[in-house]
Amino acid sequence: MQTIYKKTKSDVLLHNDIPVLTYTIHYPSFTSTCSSDTAPAISQFYEIQSQQAEKYCREILYPQAVENAMYAKDNDFPFHSYEFLSDYVVTYNEDCITSLYIDQYSYLGGAHGNTLRQSQTWDFQTGNQLHLTDFFPDVKTLNNTIFQVIENEITARMKDAPASYFDDYSHLIRGNFDMNAFFLKPCGLVIYYQQYDIAPYASGIPEFFFPFEGCKEDASS
């Protein structure tokens, strides 16, 4: 079993005493009863990720925010401070398996921000990440099975909300499919797509639940 601790990096970056960028990066650190070696290595994975995210904020977003702030001042435009927020959600943590996703939200002064999702599922006994093929062992039919389920689900959803997906969703669910875009839940797994991959911004990050055989948990939980 894994015990999970939340760690945080955050700062408010100024230019001429004006806050132009605020960032908050939450990330997990682990201890585990499954192995004495794997938890530190997996924790280091997220420590490195957090360092990379902080470097991105300071070296990429901050100069952009300063340039935007200076342009707004010179042209009497309102300036909206940039924001970067990274947070994680643990979706499964039983025995030696932990699954989670990380949502990185960026607001760059426009009409709205954007969210990018990443996910990992870990076997703390071995220290390895689990892959979608570990749960769909028949690789030859994996894609067709997934796409048919997703397509049927979208068709059903669009009966209640016709504009919730792009018209060519049947093509997009195949063209934008990412084998790494999944996470576990106690009774199945969720496959997701990024914003704009298959649906408008208002639909958020589309998720599709695949229950494990014989499981009684409701798909919406």
C-alpha positions as CSV (number, residue, x, y, z in Angstrom):
1,M,0.0,0.0,0.0
2,Q,1.2,3.5,-0.8
3,T,1.0,6.6,1.4
4,I,1.0,9.8,-0.6
5,Y,2.2,13.2,0.5
6,K,1.5,16.4,-1.3
7,K,4.4,18.7,-2.1
8,T,4.2,22.2,-3.6
9,K,6.3,24.7,-5.5
10,S,4.8,28.2,-5.8
11,D,5.7,31.8,-6.4
12,V,4.4,35.1,-7.6
13,L,6.7,36.7,-10.1
14,L,6.8,40.5,-10.4
15,H,7.8,43.1,-13.0
16,N,8.0,46.7,-11.8
17,D,6.2,45.6,-8.7
18,I,3.3,44.2,-10.7
19,P,2.5,40.5,-10.4
20,V,2.6,39.2,-13.9
21,L,2.7,35.4,-13.2
22,T,1.5,33.2,-10.4
23,Y,2.3,29.5,-10.4
24,T,1.5,26.7,-8.1
25,I,2.7,23.2,-8.7
26,H,1.4,20.3,-6.5
27,Y,3.0,16.9,-6.9
28,P,3.1,13.6,-5.0
29,S,5.7,11.9,-3.0
30,F,5.3,8.3,-1.9
31,T,6.2,5.7,0.7
32,S,5.1,2.1,0.1
33,T,5.0,-1.2,1.9
34,C,5.5,-3.1,-1.4
35,S,9.2,-2.3,-1.9
36,S,11.9,-0.3,-0.2
37,D,13.4,0.8,-3.5
38,T,10.6,1.8,-5.8
39,A,8.9,4.6,-3.9
40,P,11.9,6.9,-3.8
41,A,12.5,6.4,-7.6
42,I,8.8,7.1,-8.4
43,S,8.8,10.1,-6.1
44,Q,11.9,11.3,-7.9
45,F,10.0,11.1,-11.2
46,Y,7.5,13.6,-10.0
47,E,10.2,15.8,-8.3
48,I,11.9,16.1,-11.7
49,Q,8.5,16.8,-13.4
50,S,7.9,19.6,-10.9
51,Q,11.3,21.1,-11.5
52,Q,10.7,21.1,-15.2
53,A,7.3,22.7,-14.7
54,E,8.8,25.4,-12.6
55,K,11.6,26.0,-15.1
56,Y,8.9,26.4,-17.8
57,C,7.1,29.0,-15.7
58,R,10.3,31.0,-15.0
59,E,12.0,30.8,-18.3
60,I,9.2,30.6,-20.8
61,L,5.9,32.0,-19.3
62,Y,7.5,34.8,-17.2
63,P,9.2,36.5,-20.2
64,Q,6.0,36.2,-22.2
65,A,4.0,37.7,-19.3
66,V,6.5,40.6,-19.0
67,E,6.3,41.4,-22.7
68,N,2.5,41.3,-22.6
69,A,2.4,43.5,-19.5
70,M,4.8,46.1,-21.2
71,Y,2.8,46.1,-24.4
72,A,-0.5,46.5,-22.5
73,K,1.0,49.5,-20.5
74,D,2.4,51.1,-23.7
75,N,-1.0,50.8,-25.4
76,D,-3.3,51.5,-22.5
77,F,-4.7,48.0,-22.6
78,P,-5.8,46.1,-19.4
79,F,-3.3,43.4,-18.4
80,H,-4.4,40.1,-17.0
81,S,-1.8,38.3,-14.9
82,Y,-0.7,34.9,-16.2
83,E,-1.4,31.8,-14.1
84,F,-0.1,28.3,-14.1
85,L,-1.6,25.6,-11.8
86,S,-0.6,22.0,-11.8
87,D,-2.4,19.6,-9.5
88,Y,-2.9,15.8,-9.3
89,V,-5.8,13.5,-8.5
90,V,-5.2,10.0,-7.2
91,T,-7.8,7.7,-8.8
92,Y,-6.7,4.3,-7.6
93,N,-4.4,3.3,-4.7
94,E,-4.8,-0.3,-3.6
95,D,-2.2,-3.0,-2.8
96,C,0.9,-2.2,-4.9
97,I,-0.9,-0.2,-7.7
98,T,-1.4,3.6,-7.7
99,S,-2.9,5.5,-10.6
100,L,-3.2,9.3,-10.9
101,Y,-3.6,12.1,-13.4
102,I,-2.1,15.6,-13.4
103,D,-4.0,18.5,-14.8
104,Q,-1.9,21.5,-15.8
105,Y,-3.9,24.7,-16.2
106,S,-2.4,27.7,-18.0
107,Y,-4.1,31.1,-18.3
108,L,-2.2,33.5,-20.6
109,G,-4.5,36.5,-20.5
110,G,-7.0,35.4,-23.1
111,A,-10.7,34.6,-22.9
112,H,-10.0,31.5,-20.9
113,G,-7.3,29.1,-19.8
114,N,-6.4,25.7,-21.1
115,T,-5.8,22.4,-19.3
116,L,-3.4,19.6,-20.4
117,R,-3.7,16.2,-18.7
118,Q,-1.1,13.6,-18.1
119,S,-1.5,10.3,-16.2
120,Q,0.6,7.4,-14.9
121,T,-0.2,4.1,-13.4
122,W,2.5,2.5,-11.2
123,D,3.3,-1.0,-10.0
124,F,5.2,-0.3,-6.8
125,Q,6.3,-3.9,-6.6
126,T,8.4,-3.5,-9.7
127,G,8.7,0.3,-10.0
128,N,7.4,0.1,-13.6
129,Q,4.5,2.0,-15.2
130,L,1.6,-0.1,-16.4
131,H,0.4,0.4,-19.9
132,L,-3.0,0.1,-21.6
133,T,-2.0,-3.2,-23.1
134,D,-1.7,-4.6,-19.6
135,F,-5.5,-4.3,-19.4
136,F,-6.3,-5.0,-23.0
137,P,-4.0,-8.0,-23.7
138,D,-5.4,-8.8,-27.1
139,V,-3.4,-6.1,-29.0
140,K,-4.9,-7.0,-32.4
141,T,-8.4,-6.0,-31.3
142,L,-7.5,-3.4,-28.7
143,N,-7.9,-0.3,-30.9
144,N,-11.1,-1.5,-32.6
145,T,-12.7,-2.5,-29.3
146,I,-11.8,0.9,-27.7
147,F,-12.9,3.0,-30.6
148,Q,-16.2,1.2,-31.0
149,V,-17.1,1.7,-27.3
150,I,-16.1,5.4,-27.5
151,E,-18.0,6.0,-30.7
152,N,-21.2,4.4,-29.3
153,E,-20.8,6.4,-26.1
154,I,-20.4,9.7,-28.0
155,T,-23.5,8.9,-30.1
156,A,-25.5,8.4,-27.0
157,R,-24.2,11.6,-25.4
158,M,-25.0,13.7,-28.5
159,K,-28.6,12.7,-28.3
160,D,-28.8,15.0,-25.2
161,A,-26.2,17.5,-26.2
162,P,-25.8,17.6,-30.0
163,A,-23.0,20.2,-30.1
164,S,-20.9,18.5,-27.4
165,Y,-18.5,16.8,-29.9
166,F,-17.1,17.8,-33.3
167,D,-19.0,16.4,-36.3
168,D,-16.1,14.3,-37.4
169,Y,-15.6,12.7,-34.0
170,S,-15.4,9.2,-35.5
171,H,-12.2,10.2,-37.4
172,L,-10.9,12.3,-34.5
173,I,-11.1,9.6,-31.8
174,R,-8.8,7.5,-33.9
175,G,-6.4,10.2,-35.1
176,N,-6.0,11.8,-31.7
177,F,-5.9,8.6,-29.7
178,D,-3.0,8.4,-27.1
179,M,-2.1,5.0,-25.6
180,N,-0.9,6.8,-22.5
181,A,-4.0,8.7,-21.9
182,F,-5.7,6.5,-19.3
183,F,-6.0,6.0,-15.5
184,L,-7.5,3.4,-13.2
185,K,-10.5,3.6,-11.0
186,P,-11.5,1.0,-8.4
187,C,-13.7,-0.9,-10.9
188,G,-12.3,-0.1,-14.3
189,L,-10.2,2.3,-16.3
190,V,-10.9,5.7,-17.9
191,I,-9.6,6.7,-21.3
192,Y,-9.5,10.4,-22.0
193,Y,-8.8,12.9,-24.7
194,Q,-7.3,16.4,-24.4
195,Q,-9.3,19.6,-24.8
196,Y,-10.1,20.2,-28.5
197,D,-9.0,16.7,-29.6
198,I,-12.6,15.5,-30.2
199,A,-14.8,18.2,-28.7
200,P,-15.2,22.0,-28.2
201,Y,-13.7,23.7,-25.2
202,A,-17.0,23.7,-23.3
203,S,-16.9,19.9,-23.2
204,G,-13.7,19.9,-21.2
205,I,-11.6,16.8,-21.2
206,P,-13.8,13.9,-22.5
207,E,-13.6,10.7,-20.5
208,F,-14.8,7.2,-21.3
209,F,-15.1,4.5,-18.7
210,F,-14.3,0.8,-19.3
211,P,-15.5,-1.4,-16.5
212,F,-13.6,-4.5,-15.5
213,E,-15.4,-7.7,-16.1
214,G,-17.7,-8.7,-13.2
215,C,-17.4,-5.3,-11.4
216,K,-20.5,-3.8,-9.9
217,E,-19.3,-0.2,-9.5
218,D,-21.4,2.4,-11.4
219,A,-19.6,3.8,-14.4
220,S,-20.3,7.3,-13.3
221,S,-18.6,7.0,-9.9
